[in-house]
Amino acid sequence: MGIAASDVIPLSHARANFSELAEEVKGGAEKIITKNGESYIALIDAQRLDYYHQLERERIHLLLIDEAGKGLDDVAAGKVKDARGAITALKRRRSA
């Protein structure tokens, strides 16, 4: 869904017509509120915001699964080091 020019509202107009804008947003519209001619905030339905947050969490989970898969590939390829040995080597280098 794109943003139409009619969905870009100056802050002064939003203040004066907030109830009307809220009803439009509840009906599915998204509004961009501007301040001094620049994008300032977005007005969206709370359920849609929850949905956006859910999508972001799912994206993070997919990225973590991808990273875990890369780690398992490294283990299978032998591209790993013992953590205790690596930490001990780092401590030795820092103290030297």
NUTILO-699845 format. One line per field, with one value per residue: residue number from 1; residue in one letter; x, y, z of N, C-alpha, C in turn. Coordinates in nm, 4 decimals, padded with zeros to 6 digits. Atoms other than C-alpha are relative to their C-alpha. Layout:
REM residues N
nr [NUM,...]
rest [A,...]
n_X [X,...]
n_Y [Y,...]
n_Z [Z,...]
ca_X [X,...]
ca_Y [Y,...]
ca_Z [Z,...]
c_X [X,...]
c_Y [Y,...]
c_Z [Z,...]
//
This chain:
REM residues 96
nr [1,2,3,4,5,6,7,8,9,10,11,12,13,14,15,16,17,18,19,20,21,22,23,24,25,26,27,28,29,30,31,32,33,34,35,36,37,38,39,40,41,42,43,44,45,46,47,48,49,50,51,52,53,54,55,56,57,58,59,60,61,62,63,64,65,66,67,68,69,70,71,72,73,74,75,76,77,78,79,80,81,82,83,84,85,86,87,88,89,90,91,92,93,94,95,96]
rest [M,G,I,A,A,S,D,V,I,P,L,S,H,A,R,A,N,F,S,E,L,A,E,E,V,K,G,G,A,E,K,I,I,T,K,N,G,E,S,Y,I,A,L,I,D,A,Q,R,L,D,Y,Y,H,Q,L,E,R,E,R,I,H,L,L,L,I,D,E,A,G,K,G,L,D,D,V,A,A,G,K,V,K,D,A,R,G,A,I,T,A,L,K,R,R,R,S,A]
n_X [00.0849,-00.0793,00.0476,00.0475,-00.0248,00.1023,-00.0364,-00.1065,00.0782,-00.0762,00.0292,00.1093,00.1248,00.0220,00.0521,00.1369,00.0901,-00.0526,00.1041,00.0286,-00.1162,-00.0018,00.0997,-00.0535,-00.1068,00.0668,00.0569,-00.1044,-00.0935,-00.1186,-00.0229,-00.1310,00.0165,-00.1204,-00.0275,-00.0882,-00.0142,-00.0759,00.0633,-00.0204,00.0490,00.1017,00.1198,00.0482,00.0860,-00.0765,-00.0115,-00.0996,-00.1295,-00.0301,-00.0362,-00.1341,-00.0933,-00.0068,-00.0832,-00.1394,-00.0477,-00.0182,-00.1206,-00.1151,-00.0117,-00.0542,-00.1421,-00.0704,-00.0055,-00.1005,-00.1315,-00.0254,-00.0333,-00.1374,-00.0868,-00.0041,-00.0820,-00.1399,-00.0364,-00.0132,-00.1189,-00.1175,-00.0439,00.0322,-00.1065,00.0463,00.0221,-00.0917,-00.1336,-00.0015,00.0033,-00.1322,-00.0950,00.0263,-00.0497,-00.1468,-00.0415,00.0276,-00.0924,-00.1368]
n_Y [-00.1181,-00.1213,-00.1206,-00.1010,-00.1378,-00.0360,00.0632,-00.0811,-00.1016,-00.0875,00.0190,-00.0898,00.0617,00.1211,-00.0434,-00.0502,00.1035,00.1268,00.1042,00.0413,00.0753,00.1272,00.0873,00.0421,00.0959,00.1218,00.0607,00.0584,-00.0989,-00.0376,-00.1426,-00.0548,-00.1336,-00.0782,-00.1175,-00.0875,00.0542,00.1262,00.1125,-00.0123,00.1245,00.0726,00.0382,00.1283,00.0761,00.0744,00.1402,00.0050,-00.0163,00.1315,00.0875,-00.0400,00.0484,00.1454,00.0244,-00.0294,00.1106,00.1157,-00.0259,00.0214,00.1452,00.0589,-00.0351,00.0819,00.1360,-00.0034,-00.0065,00.1306,00.0897,-00.0306,00.0540,00.1460,00.0264,-00.0192,00.1166,00.1139,-00.0215,-00.0036,-00.1389,-00.0376,00.0066,00.0240,-00.1290,-00.0183,-00.0252,-00.1333,-00.0986,00.0059,-00.0656,-00.1436,-00.0483,-00.0021,-00.1141,-00.1258,-00.0160,-00.0128]
n_Z [00.0000,00.0093,-00.0682,00.0944,-00.0433,-00.0999,-00.1269,-00.0597,-00.0709,-00.0896,-00.1426,-00.0408,00.0485,-00.0797,-00.1317,00.0143,00.0532,-00.0475,-00.0064,00.1374,00.0465,-00.0724,00.0619,00.1296,-00.0285,-00.0464,00.1193,00.0839,00.0549,-00.0774,00.0191,-00.0333,-00.0556,00.0268,-00.0833,00.0771,00.1340,00.0014,-00.0699,-00.1445,-00.0599,00.0759,-00.0746,00.0516,-00.0897,-00.1012,00.0429,00.1075,-00.0665,-00.0578,00.1113,00.0425,-00.1025,00.0159,00.1187,-00.0352,-00.0838,00.0877,00.0803,-00.0889,-00.0200,00.1233,00.0055,-00.0989,00.0535,00.1062,-00.0641,-00.0610,00.1107,00.0410,-00.1051,00.0161,00.1191,-00.0412,-00.0811,00.0911,00.0828,-00.0865,-00.0175,-00.1373,-00.0997,-00.1353,-00.0651,-00.1139,00.0547,00.0609,-00.1092,-00.0644,00.0904,-00.0073,-00.1293,00.0075,00.0836,-00.0726,-00.1127,00.0510]
ca_X [00.0000,00.1474,00.1155,-00.0937,-00.0401,-00.3638,-00.2046,00.0682,-00.0699,00.0844,00.1020,-00.1291,-00.3967,-00.3484,-00.4027,-00.7201,-00.8615,-00.7217,-01.0492,-01.1223,-00.7674,-00.7903,-01.1062,-00.9380,-00.6394,-00.8659,-01.0225,-00.6857,-00.5183,-00.1714,-00.0876,00.2460,00.2453,00.4881,00.6492,00.8110,00.7559,00.9490,00.8283,00.7834,00.5714,00.3425,-00.0096,-00.1046,-00.3548,-00.2343,-00.3091,-00.1008,00.1832,00.1639,00.1779,00.4856,00.6542,00.5700,00.7226,01.0390,01.0664,01.0207,01.2896,01.5290,01.4541,01.5229,01.8537,01.9504,01.8628,02.0747,02.3690,02.3312,02.3358,02.6567,02.8075,02.7145,02.8667,03.1898,03.1895,03.1360,03.4221,03.6532,03.6747,03.6475,03.8721,03.8378,03.6902,03.9018,04.2189,04.1279,04.0500,04.3751,04.5699,04.3997,04.4794,04.8442,04.8678,04.7129,04.9465,05.2565]
ca_Y [00.0000,00.3320,00.6684,00.9182,01.2922,01.3186,01.0999,01.3579,01.5970,01.9053,01.8833,02.1835,02.0086,01.6848,01.8696,02.0301,01.7112,01.4344,01.2462,01.2409,01.1249,00.8559,00.7186,00.7129,00.5297,00.2836,00.2198,00.1204,00.4456,00.5445,00.9106,01.0884,01.3939,01.6668,01.9419,02.2354,02.0552,01.7417,01.3958,01.3951,01.0970,00.8323,00.7626,00.3953,00.1568,-00.0119,-00.3592,-00.2823,-00.1635,-00.4932,-00.6746,-00.4757,-00.5620,-00.9304,-00.9194,-00.7623,-01.0332,-01.3017,-01.1392,-01.1382,-01.5061,-01.5917,-01.4037,-01.5913,-01.9248,-01.8282,-01.7376,-02.0651,-02.2514,-02.0727,-02.1679,-02.5321,-02.5182,-02.3835,-02.6678,-02.9230,-02.7671,-02.7686,-02.3876,-02.3743,-02.3202,-02.4333,-02.1407,-02.2002,-02.2132,-01.8960,-01.7064,-01.8236,-01.7074,-01.3661,-01.3270,-01.4165,-01.1566,-00.8862,-00.9533,-00.9532]
ca_Z [00.0000,-00.1040,00.0593,-00.1392,-00.1282,00.0717,00.3406,00.4078,00.6672,00.8300,01.2104,01.2494,01.0384,01.2344,01.5642,01.4368,01.2816,01.4988,01.5537,01.1794,01.1014,01.3690,01.2082,00.8653,01.0120,01.1907,00.8492,00.7025,00.5990,00.7117,00.7595,00.7547,00.9779,00.8725,01.0757,00.9001,00.5683,00.6688,00.7723,01.1487,01.2606,01.1167,01.2314,01.1896,01.3405,01.6624,01.5224,01.2155,01.4407,01.6313,01.2975,01.1915,01.5214,01.4703,01.1213,01.2629,01.5303,01.2642,01.0492,01.3452,01.4098,01.0454,01.0611,01.3781,01.2157,00.9145,01.1403,01.3309,00.9998,00.8999,01.2348,01.1840,00.8354,00.9901,01.2435,00.9661,00.7663,01.0679,01.0820,01.4598,01.7593,02.1147,02.3111,02.6218,02.4140,02.2243,02.5473,02.7066,02.3987,02.4105,02.7803,02.7151,02.4366,02.6557,02.9456,02.7218]
c_X [00.0884,-00.0629,-00.0390,00.0297,-00.1000,00.0289,00.1157,-00.0661,00.0921,-00.0447,-00.1159,-00.1351,-00.0324,-00.0557,-00.1478,-00.0992,00.0369,-00.1043,-00.0318,00.1158,00.0060,-00.0992,00.0481,00.1077,-00.0601,-00.0618,00.1046,00.1000,00.1219,00.0271,00.1435,-00.0249,00.1321,00.0107,00.1046,00.0304,00.0749,-00.0773,00.0354,-00.0400,-00.0971,-00.1144,-00.0533,-00.0847,00.0849,00.0158,00.1031,00.1400,00.0427,00.0456,00.1408,00.1046,00.0171,00.0875,00.1474,00.0582,00.0259,00.1244,00.1255,00.0208,00.0587,00.1493,00.0817,00.0131,00.1051,00.1412,00.0363,00.0386,00.1419,00.0995,00.0131,00.0816,00.1489,00.0480,00.0237,00.1267,00.1280,00.0549,-00.0338,00.1246,-00.0640,-00.0105,00.0975,00.1405,00.0111,00.0021,00.1352,00.1037,-00.0196,00.0534,00.1530,00.0493,-00.0202,00.1000,00.1437,00.0345]
c_Y [00.1230,00.1133,00.1010,00.1386,00.0423,-00.0619,00.0721,00.1250,00.0895,-00.0197,00.0884,-00.0563,-00.1244,00.0361,00.0370,-00.1090,-00.1392,-00.1112,-00.0535,-00.0838,-00.1375,-00.0980,-00.0508,-00.1070,-00.1316,-00.0754,-00.0536,00.0978,00.0138,00.1458,00.0345,00.1431,00.0738,00.1164,00.0811,-00.0589,-00.1315,-00.1083,00.0068,-00.1293,-00.0669,-00.0353,-00.1268,-00.0678,-00.0833,-00.1470,-00.0149,00.0161,-00.1308,-00.0978,00.0320,-00.0489,-00.1516,-00.0362,00.0228,-00.1108,-00.1247,00.0162,-00.0232,-00.1496,-00.0682,00.0313,-00.0842,-00.1445,-00.0086,00.0018,-00.1328,-00.1019,00.0225,-00.0541,-00.1508,-00.0397,00.0145,-00.1187,-00.1201,00.0112,00.0055,00.1392,00.0508,-00.0090,-00.0278,00.1346,00.0231,00.0326,00.1394,00.1085,00.0042,00.0713,00.1515,00.0598,00.0071,00.1199,00.1309,00.0227,00.0193,00.1415]
c_Z [00.0000,00.0784,-00.1076,00.0550,00.1081,00.1367,00.0694,00.0559,00.0834,00.1462,00.0455,-00.0433,00.0833,00.1378,-00.0095,-00.0394,00.0486,00.0005,-00.1397,-00.0556,00.0657,-00.0605,-00.1363,00.0191,00.0472,-00.1177,-00.0971,-00.0579,00.0917,-00.0324,00.0390,00.0461,-00.0217,00.0981,-00.0758,-00.1377,-00.0100,00.0744,00.1473,00.0708,-00.0964,00.0928,-00.0652,00.1061,00.0964,-00.0378,-00.1109,00.0591,00.0655,-00.1077,-00.0496,00.0997,-00.0096,-00.1206,00.0309,00.0870,-00.0848,-00.0861,00.0823,00.0228,-00.1229,-00.0150,00.0984,-00.0478,-00.1099,00.0587,00.0664,-00.1067,-00.0492,00.1020,-00.0095,-00.1228,00.0334,00.0828,-00.0912,-00.0853,00.0830,00.0227,00.1403,00.0874,00.1346,00.0718,00.1144,-00.0481,-00.0592,00.1072,00.0713,-00.0858,00.0019,00.1293,00.0008,-00.0810,00.0712,00.1129,-00.0480,-00.0396]
//
